[in-house]
Amino acid sequence: MSDSDFGIQDDGSFQRKHVDDIRSDQHQNFKNEVGEDVELRESSPQQQLLDANAIEIARLWEAVESMYYASFFEDSFGEQLDKQLALAGFSRIPARSATGEVVFSRGDAAPDDITIPSGTVVTTPRTETMPAIPFETTEGVILAQGTTEVTAPVEALKPWQTDLNEEWLGEETNVGANTITKLDSPIGGLPSDDAVTNPEPTGDEALGYVSGRNRETDAEFKLRYQNSLAGGGSATLQAVRAGVFNASDEIRSVGVEEVRDPNTGYGVRVTVLAPGVPADTVAQAIVDSRAGGLESFGAESGTGTLDDGTQKTESFDRASEVTVYVEASLTTSETFPEDGEQRITDRLTRYIGGTASDGIAYPGLEIGEDVIYDQVFRRVMEVQGVIMADVQIGTDPAALGESNVAINEGQAAMTGTSEVTISVVE
């Protein structure tokens, strides 16, 4: 490969020079300087120096690649992504701790008042698969003399209050009823066992509790930013699309087109792939984003409410899902990552549309947009270590080929981890 094959490419990607290429080039450069008859055995001092130098140069290439991709939010991650989107006024949604209530009790009436201060830590039991999930009381309570129990509000500890990994302090704090049963430290007047429990699940919003939530992942952060690019405006087609897409997490794809017909009127036709989403939810999103005076068109309708309380009927269409199957047989090098099959599957899912391995539903292609074979093939070959690939796509798993998949108006292509099959040829 020539030097032009490495670094920033015409399509905006970055081709990192791997250690094998560096090693090979150094061998040739060394021979060019000292002569072709030089012997480079594996154990020779010259060879050992070249190999050590090749490793250091490869690390520099990795650093340059990371710096390049850090310039684009699509390719950034972690703290780099936070700083990129902070420039646009976006911040990552932090983890949120669940709240609930616990009951402190004893078998017989308390002989004196027992004070249980705010900040008292109670936990779930530790198991083989889960650590003890810690909660603390948010108000001090008193188990009064002559009584056997008292109720106190609790909230799961924040990441900075415990050494527990953050992965256990979000959704995992939504624990079932009667699972908070341990005192972190003894309380005088209460038995060491069976002194506390939570009669109701924590995080149950129907009971007025706050539901625990994980910290927003990189993929979720990027998707929220992309879907909100036009959300601040109204009337434009992109604003309507963003408004409808953000109306429900279950809306998987949205298409919007302008209608300009003297006979039927002027307005927008919204098409949604949203199985199970109520018509009124879609209608309200159209009301909130469509400019006044314009009509909405479609075969289905729902009711939205204007700011003054007036109800307005809005029309739209529902798209049907077209399942796209992909099979790829790969020839790979030793640089192919251990999770390479999953990476390819996720790339294809994000391009076509569907739920990737991270559990996020990506909108992918627009409604009515064809699945282009060359685009599928390109995403397979983009993963490091893929040398050759035999890729086939189609809507019938028994009749796949190398042609584009045509998607009609009112249809949306979707795929996923179950529809994409990646195999590596040994």
N, C-alpha and C positions, 0 to 999 in steps of 0.2 A: 504494500500500500504506500502511496506517496504522502508527503507531508500535508497536502491539501485535503486528504481524506480524514484528517483529524482536526479537532477544534470546532469552531462554529460552522455549521453547515448552511446551505442555502435555504433549507426549510425551517431554520431557527433552532434545530436540535444541536446538541453538543456531542461530538464523537470523542470520547476519552481514549487516549493512547494507553493500552494495557501493557502490563509488564512483559509479556511475551514479545510484543512488537518492539518495545524499548530494548529488550535484551538482544533481539535479532539485529536491530539497527546499530547498536553499540559494537557488536561483533564485527559488522562490516566496516564501520567507521574506524575501528581499531586496526583492522587489516589494511585499510586504505592508507593509514598513516605509517605503519611499520612494515608493511609488506604482506603479501598473501601467504607466504610460507611460514608465518608465525603459527605456533601450535597452541590451541586454546582447549586444553583438556579440562574436565570438570574439576580436577583437584589442583590445577595450576594457579599460582598467585594472581596472574592476570585475569583468569576467569572468575575467581572469587571476588576480585575488586569490581569487575564489570557487573556481576550479579548483585552485589551490595548496592552499587550505584543505581542499577536499574530499579531496585525496590524503592529507593528514595525518590527517584524521578517519577515513578508511578504514583507515589503519594502526593507529589506536587500536582500531577494531572488531576487526581481526585479532588484536591483542594480547589483548583481552578474551575473544575466542573461545578462544584458546589457553589462557588462564588457567582458563576454565571447564572445558574438556575435560581439563585436567591434573588435575582433582579426581577423575577416574574412571579406573581402570586400563584399562578397555576402550578408552578413547580417548586414553590417554597414549602417549608414545613416547620412546625414547632415555633420557636421564637422568631425565626426569619419571617414566617407567615404573619405572625402578630404584628411585626414592625411594618411589613409591606401594607397590610390593610389598615393599619392605624393612620397611614397617610391619607386614606380615603374616609377617615372618620368611623371605621368599623373596629369593634373589639370583640374578642371571643366570649361566648357565653360561658361563665364559670360553672363549676359544679355547685349543686345545691343540696343541702342536707334536709332530710325528711324530719318532720315534727310529729308528735303524738302525745300520748299521756301514759303514765305508769301509776300503779297503785302500790304504795308501801303498806305492809300489813304485818301483824303479829297474831299469834294464836289466841291470846287472851288480852283483856283490856289493859291499856297502858297505865302503869301506876303513877306516872308523871307525864308532863308534856315532853314530847320527843321532837326536837328541832331537826329538820332535814334542810340544810342550806341550799341556796341556789348554787349550781355548779357541781352538785353531787353526781358522780359518774356511775352509770349502770350499763351493762353490756348484755349482748346475746352470748350463749355458750360458744366456746371454740370447738370446731369440728375438724375432721381430717381434711376437708376441702375448703373451709372458710375460717378466717380469723374471728375473734370476738369483735362484733360491731359496737363501738362505744357511743353512748348518748349521755347528755348531761341535763339536769333539771334547769329550767330557765327562770324559775321562781322558787323562793324559799317557802316551805310549808311546815305546818306543825301537826303532828299526830297527837291530838289532844288527850289529856288524861281521861280515862274511862272509855276511849274508843279503840277500835282495832285496825283501822285503816285510814289512809288519806291519799288523795289523788294529786299528782304534780305534772305539769307540762314538761316535756322533754324535747330536745333537738339533738340530732346527730352531731358529733364533733366535726369541726372544720379541719382541713388538711394541716394547717399550722398548729393545731391543738394536739396532734397525736403523731406518732411515728408510723402509723398505718399508711400503706400506699393509697394514693388517691382513688384508685380503681374500686376500693371498698367503701368510699365515702360519698357516693352519688346515688345511683339507682339501688345499690345494695343496701342502702339505709331504709328502704321500704320493706320492712320486715313484717312477718305475719303476727297474728295475735298470740299472746302468751309465749313469746320468744325472748323478750328482754327479762331475764331471770337472775342476773348476777349483779352483786354489789362490787364495785371496784375496790372500795375500802369499807371496813366495818363501820356501822353506825350504832352507837350505844343505845340499847333498848330495843334493837331489832335483831331477830335471829339471823344467823349467817346464811341459812338456807331458806328458800321460799319466802324471802322478805319483800320481793318486788316482782311485778309482772305487768304486762301491757294488755289490758282486756280487748283492745281493738288494734288492727294493723296500723303501723305508722305510715304516713304519707297518703292516707285515704282522704282524697279531696272532698268526697261526699260527707265526711265527718268534720270538715273544716280544717283539716291538717294540710301542711305543705308537702307536696310530693318531692321525693329525692330525685335528682337529675344528674347525670354524668356531665363532666366538662365537655364542651363541644369539641368534636374531633376536627382534625385538619380538613377532611373531606366535607364534613357538614358545614364548617366555617366558609370554605370556598363556595359551596353550593348556595348558601344563604346570601353571600355577597353577589354572586352572579345573578341570582333571581331577584335581587333588590336593586339592580342597576337602574331600572326604569321605574321602580316603585314609587319614587317621590313625585311623579307627575301624573297627569291624566290626559285622556284624549288620544295620545299616541298609541299605535298598535302595540309597541313594546310595553308601554305602561299598563295597558289592559291585560296583556299576557302575564306580566309580573304580578298584577293585582289578583288575577284569578288563580295563578299557580300557588301563591302564598296563602290562599284562603283556607286550604286544608292540606295536612301532610299526606293525605290519601290521594290527592290529585297527582297523577303520574306524568301527564303531558298536556300541553295547551297549545292550540293553534288559533290565530286571530287573523281574519282577513277583512279588508274594507269592502263595503257594499255601496255601490253608486249606481242605482237603477232608478230612472225617472218614474217607472211604473210602480215599483215596490217601496221605494224610499231610500234614504241614505243612513248608513250606520255601520255596525260591525257584526260579523258572524263569528262567534266563539265556538270552538270545538274542543271538548275535553275528554281525556281518557281518565275517568274517575269512577271506577266501579264502587258502588256503595255510598258515594258522596251525595247527600240530599240535593235536590234541585234548587231549594231555597238558598243553600250555601253558595252555589255557583251564581245564582241570580244576585245575591247581595254583593258579591265580588264585582260583578259587572256594573251594578249601580254605583259602587264606590270608585270605580276607575274610568267609566265611560263618560265622555263629555255630555253635558246637558243638551237636549234637543235632538240627539241622534237616536236611532232605533237599534234594537238588537234583533237578530234573525236566527231562526233555527226551528227544529221540529219539537223540541222539548222546552218547557217553560217552568219558571219558579217565581217566587215573590221576594223582592227586596224592599228595604225601607229607606226612604230619603231622610235627610237630617231633620226635616220638619215633621217627621212621623208619617208622611204620605207613603202608602204602599204602591209599588210599581212592579208590574209583570215584565220579566225579562226572558227572552228566548235564547236558546243555544242548542248545539248538537252534541251528541255523545259519540265519541270515536270507538271503534272496535279494535281489539288488540290482535296483532298478527305476530305469532311466535316465530322467531328466527333461530334456526339451529346453526351452529358452527362446529366443524370438526377440523382439527389441525394436527398433522403428524410432523414432528420436528426432528431435525438433525442438529445437535448442539455441541458446543465445545465445553471445556472444563470450566469456563467462566460463567456458564449458565447457572443462575442462582437456585438455591434449594426450593424456593417458593416461586420459581419461574412460571410454572403452569398457572398458579393462582394470579400472578401479576398479569399474564396475558388475558386470562378470563376477565379480570376486573377492567382492563383497558377496553376490551370488546364490549363489556356491559355498559361502561360509561359512554362509549361511542353510540351504540345502538339504542340503549335505554333498558332499564331494569334494575334489579336489586343485586348489588355486588356483595363480595364477601364481608365487607364492613357493615352490612345491614342497611345501607343507605340506598333509597330508590332514586336512581338518576333518570332525568327526563330523556336524555339522549337526543335522537333525531326528532325533528319537527313532525307533527302530524302530517301525513301525506308525503313525507320525504323518503325516497328510495334508499335502500341499504346498498352502498357501493362496494363491490368486491375488492377493488384496489385499496380502499380505505381500511377494510378488514385485514387484508394481507399486510398492509403497512404496519398496523398496530401489533401484529404477531411478530414481525421482523424487528420492531423497535427494541424489544427486550434483549439485554446483553446476553451474548453467548448463543443466540439462534443463528445457525449457519444456513440452513435451508428449511423450507416449510412447504408442505402440501396442504393447502387450505381449501375447504369446500363449505359452501353456505346454502341455505334454502329454507323453505317453510315446511318441507316434508323430510323428516330425518332419514327416510329410506331412499330419497332421491335428491341428494345434494350435488352441487356443481360449482362452477367458477363464474357464474353469471350474476349480475346485479339482482337484488330482490326488489321487485316492483311493489310499491305501497300506494294504494289508491287514496283518493280524498276520503276523509272520514275514517281512515285507518292509521294506526300507530304501531311501528315496529317495536318489539320488546324481546329481550332475551334474559339470560341469567346463568347462575352457576350450574343449574341442572340442564341447560340447553347448550352449553359450550363444553366441548370435549377436547382436551389437549393431551396428546401422547408424545412421548419422546422415544425415538428409534434408538435402540442400543447398538 
